[in-house]
Amino acid sequence: MIRWLALAVLLIAAAPIPTPRSSAAVTAFRAQHPCPRTSQMKGPCPDFVVDHIRPLCFGGADHPDNMAWQAVDQALKKDAFEREACGLLRRCHR
C-alpha cells in the first residue's frame, strides 16, 4: 500500500503543469490562416487543430507566429511526446 501511495505522489509531482493559452492568439492565427479542410476562418475545422510549433514549455510564444494547423492524428503523437519532454524538463529544473 505504501509503495502505491509513494508512486502516486511521484506521478502527481511529475505531471506537467498546464500552461495558460490565449484564445485571442488562436483567433488571430485563424484570421490569417484558414482551415485546411474547409477554407473557413471561423467555425470547426474537422481533423485539424491549431498547435504551437515550439512548445510553450520550451520557451515558445503563445503568439500566431508560433502556431500552425496540424492534423489531429499527428497532434496526438506530438502532444504525448511534449508532455513527456516538458515533464522531464520541469524535473531537471527543480
N, C-alpha and C positions, 0 to 999 in steps of 0.2 A: 504494500500500500504506500509506504513512504517513497519507494522508488518511483511509482507512478505520479505521486504528488510533486516530487522533485523534477521529473521530466516535464510535467505540465507547466511548472513555474519557468523552466528554461525555455520552453516553446513560446510562452507568452512574452517573456523578456526579449526573445529573438524576433518576434513578429515585427514586420516593418510598420513604422508609424505613418499613417496616411498623410500625404502632402496635400494641402488645400489647392484646389484648382479653380480657375476663374472661368465662369460660364461666359463672361464678356469676351475673354480671349478666344474661346471656341466660336462664338458668334462672329467675331471679327475675322477669324480664319475662314469660316463658311461664306462670309460676304465676298471673299476674294477667290475662293476655290469651290466651285460647285461639286455636288455629289457625283462621284464617278459613275454610279449606276443610273441616276435619274436626271442628272444635269441641273438639278434644282439647288437654289441657295438656302432654302428653308425646308423644314419637314424631315421625315425619316429618310435615311439613306441605307436601304437594305444591303446587308452583307458587308458594310463598311463602318469603321469608327474613326474618329479623329484621335490621333495618337501623337505624343511628344516624340520627336526624333531623338533628342538627347534627353534621357530620363531626368526628371526633376531632382531625384536623389543624387544624381551625378553632376548637379550644377546646371542642368538645362533650364532655360527660361520658360515660364508659363506665358508664352507670347506666340502670336500667329506665325512668326518666323521660325519657330521651333516645332511646328505642327505639320502633320501630313495625314492624308487619308490612308488607312490600312485595312486590308481585308480582315474580317473577323477571325478566320482560322489562323492567320499569321499573328494577329494581335494576341490571341490566347497563348501562343507559344512564347512570344516576346514578353508578355506580361509575367508569365511564370519565371522566365529567366531573370527579368528585372527584379521581381520580388526576392528571389534568392540572392542575387548580386547586391541589391541595396541592403538586404538584411546583413550580409557579410560585411559590407562597408560600415554599417552602423556599429556592429560588434567590434570591428577593428578600431573605431574611434571612441570607444568607451574609456 
